[in-house]
Amino acid sequence: MTYTARLRVWRGDATGGASADYEVEANEGEVVLDVLHRLQATQTPDLAVRWNCKAGKCGSCSAEINGRPRLLCMTRMSVFDPAEVLTVTPMRAFPVIRDLVTDVSFNYAKAREIPSFTPPADLAPGEYRMQQIDVERSQEFRKCIECYLCQDTCHVVRDHEENKPAFAGPRYLMRVAELEMHPLDVADRVPEMQDEHGLGLCNITKCCTDVCPEGIKITDNALIPMKERVADRRYDPLVWLGRTISRRGDRRARG
């Protein structure tokens, strides 16, 4: 079935812009990215839209469709009423470069702040051994395609630009959680999770999990367990007592 789709696409750059209305042919089985490509080919050759694989694996074509963060290449036109106006806008949490393309360098900066995997110094390559349950736990987090939809929908930065310096966002809090849960990583990442990456700003609304195209349970399997580790470390009286006794014992041994 072929029909005329009605699109309202944001056009502009870092200095400003506005939505423009278009009518373009849509065919059965197509995704939003297909229709945007046809719009480029027939009416707006200067429309800027980022994409690469068109298979939901590169994370390049992230945008907002009717206000919801989505991948353009994985959103079928059939999920919308043919009579409705489809609004396509850039990700709101990041600065606009042009049209639907945003500057996501914030995410690369946050990635560089996270110390890399730290195995025991006496463990040589080829000697790494893990239980299968630990492999499966971290494998879920490695499904991330870095589309940054979770970063975009997280209201901590979406609605509060001033939080960006102190908040890594769900994608990189998940990265720290993956390393903290890794049985061969010997770095203590709990303090920096709270103090440097802003875990305390997350109030577990699960909006990041809701938009993840890979179905990663970011909130349940990464953020909540890390919040529990921080709470145990800092606020559990028995843990506090044990650490205090341990420190006193260390001082006596050195003295």
C-alpha positions as CSV (number, residue, x, y, z in Angstrom):
1,M,0.0,0.0,0.0
2,T,1.3,3.4,-0.9
3,Y,0.0,6.6,0.8
4,T,1.1,10.2,1.3
5,A,2.8,10.6,4.6
6,R,2.6,14.0,6.4
7,L,5.9,14.9,8.0
8,R,6.9,17.8,10.3
9,V,10.7,17.9,10.3
10,W,12.8,20.3,12.3
11,R,15.1,22.4,10.1
12,G,17.8,24.6,11.4
13,D,21.3,24.8,13.0
14,A,22.9,25.9,16.3
15,T,21.6,29.4,15.8
16,G,18.0,28.4,15.7
17,G,15.4,26.9,13.4
18,A,11.8,25.7,13.1
19,S,9.7,22.8,12.0
20,A,8.7,22.5,8.3
21,D,5.8,20.5,6.9
22,Y,6.2,18.1,4.0
23,E,4.1,15.5,2.2
24,V,6.0,12.5,0.8
25,E,5.2,9.1,-0.5
26,A,5.4,6.1,1.9
27,N,5.2,2.5,1.0
28,E,4.2,-0.6,3.0
29,G,7.0,-2.0,5.1
30,E,9.1,1.1,5.1
31,V,10.7,2.7,8.1
32,V,10.9,6.4,9.0
33,L,14.5,6.6,7.6
34,D,13.2,5.4,4.2
35,V,10.7,8.2,4.0
36,L,13.3,10.8,5.1
37,H,15.6,9.5,2.4
38,R,12.8,9.9,-0.2
39,L,12.2,13.4,1.2
40,Q,15.9,14.2,0.6
41,A,15.8,12.7,-2.9
42,T,12.7,14.6,-4.1
43,Q,12.3,17.8,-2.1
44,T,15.0,18.7,0.4
45,P,18.5,17.6,-0.8
46,D,20.1,19.7,1.9
47,L,18.3,17.9,4.8
48,A,20.9,16.7,7.3
49,V,20.2,13.3,8.9
50,R,22.9,11.0,10.3
51,W,22.7,7.2,9.5
52,N,25.0,4.4,8.6
53,C,24.0,0.7,8.8
54,K,20.2,1.0,8.5
55,A,20.0,-2.2,10.5
56,G,19.7,-1.0,14.1
57,K,23.3,-1.8,15.0
58,C,25.3,1.4,14.5
59,G,23.2,3.7,16.6
60,S,23.8,6.6,14.2
61,C,20.2,7.6,13.2
62,S,19.0,8.5,16.7
63,A,16.3,11.2,16.7
64,E,12.9,11.9,18.3
65,I,9.7,10.9,16.6
66,N,6.6,12.5,18.1
67,G,8.7,13.4,21.1
68,R,10.0,9.9,21.8
69,P,13.7,9.0,21.3
70,R,13.9,6.3,18.6
71,L,16.2,4.9,15.9
72,L,14.9,6.2,12.6
73,C,15.8,2.9,10.9
74,M,14.0,0.7,13.4
75,T,10.8,2.7,13.6
76,R,8.2,1.4,11.1
77,M,5.8,3.8,9.5
78,S,3.1,1.2,10.1
79,V,3.0,1.9,13.8
80,F,1.6,5.4,13.1
81,D,-1.8,6.3,11.7
82,P,-1.3,7.3,8.1
83,A,-3.5,10.3,8.7
84,E,-1.4,11.8,11.5
85,V,1.4,14.3,11.2
86,L,4.7,12.6,12.0
87,T,7.0,15.0,13.9
88,V,10.7,14.3,13.6
89,T,13.1,16.4,15.6
90,P,16.8,16.1,16.7
91,M,17.7,14.6,20.2
92,R,16.8,17.3,22.7
93,A,19.6,16.6,25.2
94,F,22.4,17.5,22.8
95,P,23.3,20.7,20.8
96,V,22.1,20.8,17.2
97,I,24.6,20.8,14.4
98,R,22.1,21.0,11.6
99,D,18.6,19.7,11.1
100,L,18.4,16.2,12.7
101,V,22.1,15.9,13.4
102,T,23.3,16.6,17.0
103,D,26.7,17.0,18.6
104,V,27.0,14.0,20.8
105,S,30.6,14.7,21.9
106,F,29.4,15.0,25.5
107,N,29.2,11.2,25.5
108,Y,32.8,10.7,24.2
109,A,34.1,13.0,26.9
110,K,32.3,10.9,29.6
111,A,33.7,7.7,28.1
112,R,37.2,9.1,28.5
113,E,36.6,9.8,32.2
114,I,36.1,6.1,33.0
115,P,39.3,4.1,33.8
116,S,39.7,1.1,31.6
117,F,39.4,-2.6,32.6
118,T,42.0,-3.3,35.4
119,P,43.0,-7.0,35.8
120,P,45.2,-8.3,38.5
121,A,48.9,-7.3,37.9
122,D,50.0,-10.9,38.2
123,L,47.5,-12.3,35.8
124,A,48.9,-12.8,32.3
125,P,46.8,-12.7,29.0
126,G,45.4,-16.1,28.4
127,E,45.0,-16.8,32.1
128,Y,41.7,-15.0,32.5
129,R,39.0,-17.4,33.8
130,M,35.4,-16.4,34.6
131,Q,32.2,-18.3,35.6
132,Q,29.6,-18.4,32.8
133,I,27.1,-16.5,34.9
134,D,29.6,-13.6,35.1
135,V,30.1,-13.7,31.3
136,E,26.4,-13.5,30.7
137,R,25.9,-10.7,33.2
138,S,28.5,-8.4,31.4
139,Q,27.4,-9.6,28.0
140,E,24.1,-7.8,28.4
141,F,25.8,-4.5,28.9
142,R,28.0,-5.1,25.9
143,K,25.0,-5.2,23.6
144,C,25.0,-1.4,23.8
145,I,25.2,0.2,20.3
146,E,25.8,3.7,21.7
147,C,22.8,5.2,20.1
148,Y,22.6,7.6,23.1
149,L,18.8,7.4,23.3
150,C,19.1,6.5,27.0
151,Q,21.3,9.6,27.4
152,D,18.8,11.7,25.5
153,T,15.8,10.6,27.4
154,C,17.3,10.9,30.9
155,H,15.7,13.9,32.4
156,V,18.8,14.6,34.6
157,V,20.5,16.1,31.6
158,R,17.6,16.4,29.2
159,D,15.9,19.1,31.4
160,H,19.0,20.3,33.3
161,E,22.0,21.2,31.1
162,E,23.9,22.3,34.2
163,N,24.1,18.7,35.4
164,K,26.2,17.5,32.5
165,P,29.6,18.2,34.1
166,A,28.7,16.0,37.2
167,F,26.6,13.3,35.5
168,A,27.8,10.5,33.2
169,G,24.4,9.4,32.1
170,P,22.9,5.9,32.1
171,R,25.1,4.6,29.3
172,Y,28.3,5.3,31.2
173,L,27.0,4.6,34.6
174,M,26.2,1.2,33.0
175,R,29.8,1.0,31.8
176,V,31.1,1.6,35.3
177,A,28.7,-1.0,36.7
178,E,29.9,-3.5,34.1
179,L,33.5,-3.1,35.2
180,E,32.6,-3.1,38.9
181,M,30.8,-6.4,38.5
182,H,33.6,-7.9,36.5
183,P,35.3,-10.6,38.6
184,L,38.7,-9.9,37.1
185,D,38.6,-6.1,37.5
186,V,40.4,-5.1,40.7
187,A,39.8,-1.4,40.7
188,D,37.4,-0.1,43.4
189,R,34.9,1.9,41.3
190,V,32.2,2.4,44.0
191,P,33.5,5.8,45.3
192,E,33.9,7.3,41.8
193,M,30.5,6.0,40.7
194,Q,28.9,8.3,43.3
195,D,31.4,11.2,43.6
196,E,32.6,11.6,40.0
197,H,29.9,10.1,37.8
198,G,26.8,11.3,39.6
199,L,25.0,8.1,40.4
200,G,23.1,9.9,43.2
201,L,21.4,12.1,40.6
202,C,19.6,9.1,39.0
203,N,16.2,8.5,40.5
204,I,15.5,5.2,38.6
205,T,12.5,6.3,36.6
206,K,13.5,3.5,34.0
207,C,13.1,5.9,31.1
208,C,16.5,4.8,29.8
209,T,15.5,1.2,29.9
210,D,12.3,2.1,28.1
211,V,13.9,3.5,25.0
212,C,16.9,1.1,24.7
213,P,16.6,-0.6,21.2
214,E,18.7,-3.5,22.5
215,G,16.4,-4.2,25.4
216,I,19.1,-3.8,28.0
217,K,17.7,-3.6,31.5
218,I,19.9,-0.6,32.4
219,T,18.0,0.4,35.5
220,D,17.3,-3.0,37.0
221,N,20.6,-4.8,36.2
222,A,23.2,-1.9,36.3
223,L,22.0,1.2,38.1
224,I,20.0,-0.2,41.0
225,P,22.7,-2.8,41.9
226,M,25.3,0.0,41.9
227,K,23.1,2.2,44.1
228,E,22.8,-0.8,46.5
229,R,26.6,-1.1,46.6
230,V,27.1,2.6,47.3
231,A,24.4,2.4,50.1
232,D,26.1,-0.7,51.6
233,R,29.5,0.9,51.5
234,R,28.5,4.3,52.9
235,Y,25.4,3.9,55.0
236,D,25.3,0.3,56.4
237,P,26.4,0.6,60.0
238,L,27.9,-3.0,60.1
239,V,29.9,-2.3,57.0
240,W,31.1,1.0,58.4
241,L,32.1,-0.7,61.7
242,G,34.0,-3.4,59.8
243,R,35.9,-0.9,57.7
244,T,36.7,1.3,60.8
245,I,38.1,-1.7,62.7
246,S,40.1,-2.8,59.6
247,R,41.6,0.7,59.3
248,R,42.5,0.8,63.0
249,G,44.1,-2.7,62.6
250,D,46.1,-1.5,59.7
251,R,47.4,1.6,61.6
252,R,48.5,-0.6,64.5
253,A,50.3,-3.0,62.2
254,R,52.2,-0.1,60.6
255,G,52.9,1.6,64.0
